[in-house]
Amino acid sequence: MKRFFSFIILTIIMTILVVGCGGQTEDTSIKDQDNQTQEPVQEEVDVQTETSVSESAIPLLSQENSENAGTIQEFYDEFNAIQSIHEEAINSLDYPIIELATFGLEFAFAPMYEILNMENKNGTFEGELILSGDKGYITKTNDIIEFGKDYIREEPGISPNDKVGDEVVEKGAYQADKGYIEIENSTSRADSPIYKCNFKLQRTKDGGFVGLRQSGSNFDLRGNDSRRNDVLFLITSENKYEFVLANGDTGANYELVDLKDYSLEQAKDVITQAGFKIDMTGEIKNGVLNVENY
Protein backbone atom coordinates (compact mmCIF):
# COMPACT_ATOMS: atom_id res chain seq x y z
CA MET A 1 0.00 0.00 0.00
CA LYS A 2 2.89 2.34 0.79
CA ARG A 3 4.34 1.73 -2.69
CA PHE A 4 0.93 2.40 -4.27
CA PHE A 5 0.60 5.83 -2.61
CA SER A 6 4.21 6.65 -3.46
CA PHE A 7 3.41 5.93 -7.09
CA ILE A 8 0.32 8.18 -6.94
CA ILE A 9 2.45 11.05 -5.61
CA LEU A 10 5.11 10.46 -8.27
CA THR A 11 2.50 10.40 -11.01
CA ILE A 12 1.02 13.73 -9.84
CA ILE A 13 4.46 15.33 -9.91
CA MET A 14 5.27 13.93 -13.34
CA THR A 15 1.89 15.07 -14.69
CA ILE A 16 2.62 18.63 -13.60
CA LEU A 17 6.01 18.45 -15.35
CA VAL A 18 4.53 17.12 -18.58
CA VAL A 19 1.74 19.72 -18.70
CA GLY A 20 4.29 22.43 -18.01
CA CYS A 21 6.25 21.24 -21.06
CA GLY A 22 3.23 21.24 -23.33
CA GLY A 23 2.30 17.59 -22.82
CA GLN A 24 -0.98 15.83 -23.37
CA THR A 25 -4.18 17.00 -21.76
CA GLU A 26 -6.93 14.97 -20.16
CA ASP A 27 -9.49 15.51 -22.93
CA THR A 28 -9.84 12.44 -25.16
CA SER A 29 -12.40 10.90 -27.45
CA ILE A 30 -12.56 7.71 -25.42
CA LYS A 31 -12.89 9.27 -21.99
CA ASP A 32 -16.21 8.58 -20.30
CA GLN A 33 -17.48 12.07 -19.49
CA ASP A 34 -20.26 10.74 -17.27
CA ASN A 35 -18.09 8.62 -14.99
CA GLN A 36 -17.17 10.69 -11.96
CA THR A 37 -15.60 7.95 -9.87
CA GLN A 38 -11.87 8.15 -9.12
CA GLU A 39 -11.43 4.38 -8.87
CA PRO A 40 -9.89 2.69 -11.94
CA VAL A 41 -12.18 0.28 -13.71
CA GLN A 42 -10.85 -3.26 -14.08
CA GLU A 43 -12.37 -5.23 -16.91
CA GLU A 44 -10.96 -8.49 -18.18
CA VAL A 45 -11.49 -8.97 -21.90
CA ASP A 46 -10.60 -11.66 -24.38
CA VAL A 47 -9.63 -9.48 -27.32
CA GLN A 48 -6.02 -9.43 -28.48
CA THR A 49 -4.15 -6.12 -28.69
CA GLU A 50 -2.07 -5.14 -31.68
CA THR A 51 1.01 -4.31 -29.62
CA SER A 52 3.64 -7.01 -29.67
CA VAL A 53 7.38 -7.36 -29.34
CA SER A 54 9.08 -9.67 -31.78
CA GLU A 55 12.01 -11.81 -30.75
CA SER A 56 14.20 -9.88 -33.18
CA ALA A 57 13.62 -6.73 -31.13
CA ILE A 58 15.13 -8.24 -27.99
CA PRO A 59 18.69 -7.03 -27.37
CA LEU A 60 21.05 -9.99 -27.15
CA LEU A 61 22.71 -9.13 -23.86
CA SER A 62 24.19 -11.80 -21.62
CA GLN A 63 22.22 -12.14 -18.40
CA GLU A 64 23.74 -13.70 -15.29
CA ASN A 65 20.98 -12.67 -12.93
CA SER A 66 17.78 -14.53 -13.80
CA GLU A 67 15.82 -13.04 -10.88
CA ASN A 68 14.38 -10.10 -12.79
CA ALA A 69 11.58 -7.92 -11.48
CA GLY A 70 8.17 -9.47 -12.11
CA THR A 71 6.22 -6.24 -12.56
CA ILE A 72 6.80 -2.93 -14.29
CA GLN A 73 6.66 -1.15 -10.92
CA GLU A 74 9.37 -3.39 -9.47
CA PHE A 75 11.55 -2.93 -12.55
CA TYR A 76 11.15 0.85 -12.33
CA ASP A 77 12.01 0.82 -8.60
CA GLU A 78 15.24 -1.05 -9.35
CA PHE A 79 16.19 1.39 -12.11
CA ASN A 80 15.30 4.39 -9.96
CA ALA A 81 17.44 3.06 -7.10
CA ILE A 82 20.49 2.99 -9.40
CA GLN A 83 19.73 6.46 -10.73
CA SER A 84 19.42 7.85 -7.21
CA ILE A 85 23.06 6.93 -6.52
CA HIS A 86 24.16 9.46 -9.15
CA GLU A 87 21.51 12.11 -8.51
CA GLU A 88 23.75 14.43 -6.49
CA ALA A 89 26.47 14.48 -9.14
CA ILE A 90 23.97 15.10 -11.94
CA ASN A 91 22.41 18.02 -10.05
CA SER A 92 25.78 19.54 -9.07
CA LEU A 93 26.34 21.24 -12.42
CA ASP A 94 25.86 24.99 -12.68
CA TYR A 95 23.62 24.39 -15.69
CA PRO A 96 21.09 21.55 -15.83
CA ILE A 97 21.27 18.83 -18.47
CA ILE A 98 17.55 18.35 -18.89
CA GLU A 99 17.93 15.12 -20.84
CA LEU A 100 19.69 13.46 -17.91
CA ALA A 101 17.26 14.77 -15.30
CA THR A 102 14.20 13.60 -17.24
CA PHE A 103 15.53 10.30 -18.59
CA GLY A 104 12.99 7.62 -17.72
CA LEU A 105 10.00 9.97 -17.53
CA GLU A 106 8.00 7.70 -19.85
CA PHE A 107 9.02 4.72 -17.72
CA ALA A 108 7.80 6.45 -14.54
CA PHE A 109 4.26 6.59 -15.96
CA ALA A 110 4.16 2.96 -17.12
CA PRO A 111 3.24 1.36 -13.74
CA MET A 112 -0.15 3.11 -13.82
CA TYR A 113 -1.29 0.49 -16.33
CA GLU A 114 -0.75 -2.24 -13.74
CA ILE A 115 -3.53 -0.75 -11.63
CA LEU A 116 -5.87 -2.24 -14.24
CA ASN A 117 -4.52 -5.67 -13.26
CA MET A 118 -3.86 -5.42 -9.54
CA GLU A 119 -3.70 -9.21 -9.16
CA ASN A 120 -1.06 -9.45 -11.90
CA LYS A 121 -2.97 -12.23 -13.70
CA ASN A 122 -2.62 -13.42 -17.28
CA GLY A 123 -5.17 -11.85 -19.60
CA THR A 124 -6.16 -8.52 -21.09
CA PHE A 125 -7.67 -5.79 -18.90
CA GLU A 126 -9.11 -2.42 -19.88
CA GLY A 127 -10.22 0.62 -17.93
CA GLU A 128 -9.67 4.28 -17.13
CA LEU A 129 -6.16 5.30 -16.21
CA ILE A 130 -5.71 7.31 -13.05
CA LEU A 131 -5.62 11.12 -13.27
CA SER A 132 -5.91 11.38 -17.07
CA GLY A 133 -9.08 9.33 -17.42
CA ASP A 134 -7.78 7.95 -20.73
CA LYS A 135 -8.93 4.44 -21.56
CA GLY A 136 -6.00 2.08 -21.53
CA TYR A 137 -5.26 -1.62 -21.65
CA ILE A 138 -2.75 -4.06 -20.23
CA THR A 139 -2.11 -7.62 -21.42
CA LYS A 140 -0.08 -10.09 -19.40
CA THR A 141 1.14 -13.33 -20.94
CA ASN A 142 3.43 -14.99 -18.44
CA ASP A 143 6.67 -12.94 -18.48
CA ILE A 144 5.52 -10.44 -21.12
CA ILE A 145 3.40 -7.41 -20.19
CA GLU A 146 2.06 -5.19 -22.99
CA PHE A 147 0.19 -1.93 -22.40
CA GLY A 148 -1.00 1.21 -24.11
CA LYS A 149 -3.70 3.67 -25.09
CA ASP A 150 -4.94 5.31 -28.29
CA TYR A 151 -7.27 8.30 -28.58
CA ILE A 152 -8.26 11.22 -30.81
CA ARG A 153 -7.92 14.67 -29.24
CA GLU A 154 -11.34 16.31 -29.02
CA GLU A 155 -10.21 19.68 -27.64
CA PRO A 156 -7.04 21.72 -28.13
CA GLY A 157 -4.43 21.31 -25.42
CA ILE A 158 -2.25 23.80 -23.58
CA SER A 159 0.53 23.52 -26.15
CA PRO A 160 0.01 25.01 -29.63
CA ASN A 161 1.00 21.58 -30.93
CA ASP A 162 -2.03 19.89 -29.30
CA LYS A 163 -4.74 20.27 -31.91
CA VAL A 164 -8.22 18.83 -32.29
CA GLY A 165 -8.16 15.67 -34.38
CA ASP A 166 -4.63 14.61 -33.46
CA GLU A 167 -4.21 10.91 -32.73
CA VAL A 168 -2.20 10.22 -29.58
CA VAL A 169 -0.80 6.73 -29.08
CA GLU A 170 1.25 5.09 -26.37
CA LYS A 171 2.34 1.46 -26.50
CA GLY A 172 4.90 -0.48 -24.56
CA ALA A 173 6.08 -3.92 -23.56
CA TYR A 174 8.01 -5.27 -20.58
CA GLN A 175 9.77 -8.63 -20.82
CA ALA A 176 10.40 -9.67 -17.25
CA ASP A 177 12.49 -12.72 -18.13
CA LYS A 178 14.90 -10.57 -20.12
CA GLY A 179 14.85 -7.44 -17.96
CA TYR A 180 13.86 -5.28 -20.91
CA ILE A 181 11.24 -2.58 -21.48
CA GLU A 182 10.39 -0.42 -24.47
CA ILE A 183 7.85 2.39 -24.75
CA GLU A 184 6.77 4.44 -27.74
CA ASN A 185 4.71 7.63 -27.66
CA SER A 186 3.51 9.32 -30.83
CA THR A 187 1.20 12.02 -32.10
CA SER A 188 -0.11 11.94 -35.67
CA ARG A 189 -1.95 14.55 -37.70
CA ALA A 190 -3.69 13.62 -40.96
CA ASP A 191 -2.18 10.14 -40.66
CA SER A 192 1.37 11.51 -40.51
CA PRO A 193 3.51 11.52 -37.33
CA ILE A 194 4.38 14.96 -36.00
CA TYR A 195 5.98 13.75 -32.75
CA LYS A 196 7.49 10.47 -31.64
CA CYS A 197 9.51 9.23 -28.68
CA ASN A 198 11.10 5.81 -28.17
CA PHE A 199 12.42 4.71 -24.77
CA LYS A 200 14.32 1.44 -24.25
CA LEU A 201 15.94 0.05 -21.11
CA GLN A 202 17.86 -3.19 -20.65
CA ARG A 203 19.31 -4.71 -17.49
CA THR A 204 22.98 -5.67 -17.76
CA LYS A 205 24.79 -8.59 -16.15
CA ASP A 206 26.44 -6.33 -13.53
CA GLY A 207 23.05 -5.32 -12.13
CA GLY A 208 23.05 -1.98 -13.93
CA PHE A 209 21.24 -0.77 -17.04
CA VAL A 210 21.81 0.50 -20.56
CA GLY A 211 19.15 2.84 -21.86
CA LEU A 212 18.24 4.79 -24.97
CA ARG A 213 15.77 7.60 -25.54
CA GLN A 214 15.06 9.04 -28.97
CA SER A 215 12.57 11.77 -29.75
CA GLY A 216 11.64 13.80 -32.79
CA SER A 217 9.23 16.63 -33.46
CA ASN A 218 8.16 18.53 -36.55
CA PHE A 219 7.25 21.68 -34.60
CA ASP A 220 8.82 23.87 -31.93
CA LEU A 221 7.08 24.81 -28.67
CA ARG A 222 5.31 27.71 -30.40
CA GLY A 223 3.86 25.47 -33.09
CA ASN A 224 6.15 26.67 -35.87
CA ASP A 225 7.62 24.24 -38.41
CA SER A 226 10.95 23.15 -36.98
CA ARG A 227 12.31 19.62 -37.12
CA ARG A 228 14.34 18.53 -34.13
CA ASN A 229 15.69 15.26 -32.74
CA ASP A 230 17.29 14.36 -29.44
CA VAL A 231 19.09 11.11 -28.58
CA LEU A 232 20.43 9.98 -25.21
CA PHE A 233 22.36 6.75 -24.68
CA LEU A 234 23.01 5.93 -21.03
CA ILE A 235 25.11 3.38 -19.14
CA THR A 236 24.32 3.35 -15.43
CA SER A 237 25.16 1.03 -12.56
CA GLU A 238 26.19 1.29 -8.93
CA ASN A 239 29.75 2.26 -9.87
CA LYS A 240 29.35 3.65 -13.37
CA TYR A 241 27.53 6.46 -15.16
CA GLU A 242 28.29 7.38 -18.78
CA PHE A 243 26.21 9.00 -21.49
CA VAL A 244 26.12 10.24 -25.06
CA LEU A 245 23.86 13.11 -26.16
CA ALA A 246 23.12 13.74 -29.84
CA ASN A 247 20.76 15.80 -31.97
CA GLY A 248 19.38 15.90 -35.47
CA ASP A 249 16.94 17.65 -37.79
CA THR A 250 14.92 14.75 -39.20
CA GLY A 251 11.83 15.26 -37.05
CA ALA A 252 9.33 12.55 -36.18
CA ASN A 253 10.38 10.18 -38.99
CA TYR A 254 13.76 9.28 -37.53
CA GLU A 255 15.80 6.10 -37.78
CA LEU A 256 15.65 3.90 -34.70
CA VAL A 257 18.96 3.09 -33.01
CA ASP A 258 19.42 -0.44 -31.71
CA LEU A 259 19.99 -0.82 -27.98
CA LYS A 260 22.83 -3.18 -27.11
CA ASP A 261 25.53 -3.42 -24.49
CA TYR A 262 27.67 -0.83 -26.25
CA SER A 263 30.70 0.92 -24.87
CA LEU A 264 30.58 4.71 -25.01
CA GLU A 265 32.70 4.79 -28.18
CA GLN A 266 30.56 2.13 -29.84
CA ALA A 267 27.40 4.07 -28.97
CA LYS A 268 28.84 7.22 -30.53
CA ASP A 269 29.57 5.34 -33.77
CA VAL A 270 26.11 3.72 -33.94
CA ILE A 271 24.31 7.01 -33.25
CA THR A 272 26.40 8.85 -35.83
CA GLN A 273 25.74 6.16 -38.45
CA ALA A 274 22.00 6.63 -37.85
CA GLY A 275 22.32 10.24 -39.00
CA PHE A 276 22.60 12.10 -35.69
CA LYS A 277 25.28 14.56 -34.58
CA ILE A 278 27.06 14.01 -31.26
CA ASP A 279 26.43 16.97 -28.99
CA MET A 280 27.98 15.90 -25.68
CA THR A 281 29.46 12.96 -23.79
CA GLY A 282 30.02 12.60 -20.07
CA GLU A 283 30.78 10.37 -17.13
CA ILE A 284 30.80 10.47 -13.35
CA LYS A 285 34.16 9.96 -11.65
CA ASN A 286 34.74 10.28 -7.90
CA GLY A 287 31.28 11.77 -7.51
CA VAL A 288 31.85 14.48 -10.13
CA LEU A 289 30.08 14.69 -13.49
CA ASN A 290 32.56 15.54 -16.25
CA VAL A 291 31.23 16.50 -19.67
CA GLU A 292 32.79 17.06 -23.08
CA ASN A 293 31.01 19.23 -25.64
CA TYR A 294 31.37 18.64 -29.36
C-alpha positions in Angstrom: 0.0 0.0 0.0 2.9 2.3 0.8 4.3 1.7 -2.7 0.9 2.4 -4.3 0.6 5.8 -2.6 4.2 6.6 -3.5 3.4 5.9 -7.1 0.3 8.2 -6.9 2.4 11.1 -5.6 5.1 10.5 -8.3 2.5 10.4 -11.0 1.0 13.7 -9.8 4.5 15.3 -9.9 5.3 13.9 -13.3 1.9 15.1 -14.7 2.6 18.6 -13.6 6.0 18.5 -15.3 4.5 17.1 -18.6 1.7 19.7 -18.7 4.3 22.4 -18.0 6.2 21.2 -21.1 3.2 21.2 -23.3 2.3 17.6 -22.8 -1.0 15.8 -23.4 -4.2 17.0 -21.8 -6.9 15.0 -20.2 -9.5 15.5 -22.9 -9.8 12.4 -25.2 -12.4 10.9 -27.4 -12.6 7.7 -25.4 -12.9 9.3 -22.0 -16.2 8.6 -20.3 -17.5 12.1 -19.5 -20.3 10.7 -17.3 -18.1 8.6 -15.0 -17.2 10.7 -12.0 -15.6 8.0 -9.9 -11.9 8.1 -9.1 -11.4 4.4 -8.9 -9.9 2.7 -11.9 -12.2 0.3 -13.7 -10.8 -3.3 -14.1 -12.4 -5.2 -16.9 -11.0 -8.5 -18.2 -11.5 -9.0 -21.9 -10.6 -11.7 -24.4 -9.6 -9.5 -27.3 -6.0 -9.4 -28.5 -4.2 -6.1 -28.7 -2.1 -5.1 -31.7 1.0 -4.3 -29.6 3.6 -7.0 -29.7 7.4 -7.4 -29.3 9.1 -9.7 -31.8 12.0 -11.8 -30.7 14.2 -9.9 -33.2 13.6 -6.7 -31.1 15.1 -8.2 -28.0 18.7 -7.0 -27.4 21.0 -10.0 -27.2 22.7 -9.1 -23.9 24.2 -11.8 -21.6 22.2 -12.1 -18.4 23.7 -13.7 -15.3 21.0 -12.7 -12.9 17.8 -14.5 -13.8 15.8 -13.0 -10.9 14.4 -10.1 -12.8 11.6 -7.9 -11.5 8.2 -9.5 -12.1 6.2 -6.2 -12.6 6.8 -2.9 -14.3 6.7 -1.1 -10.9 9.4 -3.4 -9.5 11.6 -2.9 -12.6 11.1 0.8 -12.3 12.0 0.8 -8.6 15.2 -1.1 -9.3 16.2 1.4 -12.1 15.3 4.4 -10.0 17.4 3.1 -7.1 20.5 3.0 -9.4 19.7 6.5 -10.7 19.4 7.8 -7.2 23.1 6.9 -6.5 24.2 9.5 -9.1 21.5 12.1 -8.5 23.7 14.4 -6.5 26.5 14.5 -9.1 24.0 15.1 -11.9 22.4 18.0 -10.1 25.8 19.5 -9.1 26.3 21.2 -12.4 25.9 25.0 -12.7 23.6 24.4 -15.7 21.1 21.6 -15.8 21.3 18.8 -18.5 17.5 18.3 -18.9 17.9 15.1 -20.8 19.7 13.5 -17.9 17.3 14.8 -15.3 14.2 13.6 -17.2 15.5 10.3 -18.6 13.0 7.6 -17.7 10.0 10.0 -17.5 8.0 7.7 -19.8 9.0 4.7 -17.7 7.8 6.4 -14.5 4.3 6.6 -16.0 4.2 3.0 -17.1 3.2 1.4 -13.7 -0.1 3.1 -13.8 -1.3 0.5 -16.3 -0.7 -2.2 -13.7 -3.5 -0.8 -11.6 -5.9 -2.2 -14.2 -4.5 -5.7 -13.3 -3.9 -5.4 -9.5 -3.7 -9.2 -9.2 -1.1 -9.5 -11.9 -3.0 -12.2 -13.7 -2.6 -13.4 -17.3 -5.2 -11.9 -19.6 -6.2 -8.5 -21.1 -7.7 -5.8 -18.9 -9.1 -2.4 -19.9 -10.2 0.6 -17.9 -9.7 4.3 -17.1 -6.2 5.3 -16.2 -5.7 7.3 -13.0 -5.6 11.1 -13.3 -5.9 11.4 -17.1 -9.1 9.3 -17.4 -7.8 8.0 -20.7 -8.9 4.4 -21.6 -6.0 2.1 -21.5 -5.3 -1.6 -21.6 -2.8 -4.1 -20.2 -2.1 -7.6 -21.4 -0.1 -10.1 -19.4 1.1 -13.3 -20.9 3.4 -15.0 -18.4 6.7 -12.9 -18.5 5.5 -10.4 -21.1 3.4 -7.4 -20.2 2.1 -5.2 -23.0 0.2 -1.9 -22.4 -1.0 1.2 -24.1 -3.7 3.7 -25.1 -4.9 5.3 -28.3 -7.3 8.3 -28.6 -8.3 11.2 -30.8 -7.9 14.7 -29.2 -11.3 16.3 -29.0 -10.2 19.7 -27.6 -7.0 21.7 -28.1 -4.4 21.3 -25.4 -2.3 23.8 -23.6 0.5 23.5 -26.1 0.0 25.0 -29.6 1.0 21.6 -30.9 -2.0 19.9 -29.3 -4.7 20.3 -31.9 -8.2 18.8 -32.3 -8.2 15.7 -34.4 -4.6 14.6 -33.5 -4.2 10.9 -32.7 -2.2 10.2 -29.6 -0.8 6.7 -29.1 1.3 5.1 -26.4 2.3 1.5 -26.5 4.9 -0.5 -24.6 6.1 -3.9 -23.6 8.0 -5.3 -20.6 9.8 -8.6 -20.8 10.4 -9.7 -17.3 12.5 -12.7 -18.1 14.9 -10.6 -20.1 14.8 -7.4 -18.0 13.9 -5.3 -20.9 11.2 -2.6 -21.5 10.4 -0.4 -24.5 7.8 2.4 -24.7 6.8 4.4 -27.7 4.7 7.6 -27.7 3.5 9.3 -30.8 1.2 12.0 -32.1 -0.1 11.9 -35.7 -2.0 14.5 -37.7 -3.7 13.6 -41.0 -2.2 10.1 -40.7 1.4 11.5 -40.5 3.5 11.5 -37.3 4.4 15.0 -36.0 6.0 13.7 -32.8 7.5 10.5 -31.6 9.5 9.2 -28.7 11.1 5.8 -28.2 12.4 4.7 -24.8 14.3 1.4 -24.3 15.9 0.1 -21.1 17.9 -3.2 -20.7 19.3 -4.7 -17.5 23.0 -5.7 -17.8 24.8 -8.6 -16.2 26.4 -6.3 -13.5 23.0 -5.3 -12.1 23.0 -2.0 -13.9 21.2 -0.8 -17.0 21.8 0.5 -20.6 19.2 2.8 -21.9 18.2 4.8 -25.0 15.8 7.6 -25.5 15.1 9.0 -29.0 12.6 11.8 -29.7 11.6 13.8 -32.8 9.2 16.6 -33.5 8.2 18.5 -36.5 7.3 21.7 -34.6 8.8 23.9 -31.9 7.1 24.8 -28.7 5.3 27.7 -30.4 3.9 25.5 -33.1 6.2 26.7 -35.9 7.6 24.2 -38.4 11.0 23.2 -37.0 12.3 19.6 -37.1 14.3 18.5 -34.1 15.7 15.3 -32.7 17.3 14.4 -29.4 19.1 11.1 -28.6 20.4 10.0 -25.2 22.4 6.8 -24.7 23.0 5.9 -21.0 25.1 3.4 -19.1 24.3 3.3 -15.4 25.2 1.0 -12.6 26.2 1.3 -8.9 29.7 2.3 -9.9 29.3 3.7 -13.4 27.5 6.5 -15.2 28.3 7.4 -18.8 26.2 9.0 -21.5 26.1 10.2 -25.1 23.9 13.1 -26.2 23.1 13.7 -29.8 20.8 15.8 -32.0 19.4 15.9 -35.5 16.9 17.7 -37.8 14.9 14.8 -39.2 11.8 15.3 -37.1 9.3 12.6 -36.2 10.4 10.2 -39.0 13.8 9.3 -37.5 15.8 6.1 -37.8 15.7 3.9 -34.7 19.0 3.1 -33.0 19.4 -0.4 -31.7 20.0 -0.8 -28.0 22.8 -3.2 -27.1 25.5 -3.4 -24.5 27.7 -0.8 -26.2 30.7 0.9 -24.9 30.6 4.7 -25.0 32.7 4.8 -28.2 30.6 2.1 -29.8 27.4 4.1 -29.0 28.8 7.2 -30.5 29.6 5.3 -33.8 26.1 3.7 -33.9 24.3 7.0 -33.2 26.4 8.8 -35.8 25.7 6.2 -38.4 22.0 6.6 -37.8 22.3 10.2 -39.0 22.6 12.1 -35.7 25.3 14.6 -34.6 27.1 14.0 -31.3 26.4 17.0 -29.0 28.0 15.9 -25.7 29.5 13.0 -23.8 30.0 12.6 -20.1 30.8 10.4 -17.1 30.8 10.5 -13.4 34.2 10.0 -11.7 34.7 10.3 -7.9 31.3 11.8 -7.5 31.9 14.5 -10.1 30.1 14.7 -13.5 32.6 15.5 -16.3 31.2 16.5 -19.7 32.8 17.1 -23.1 31.0 19.2 -25.6 31.4 18.6 -29.4 
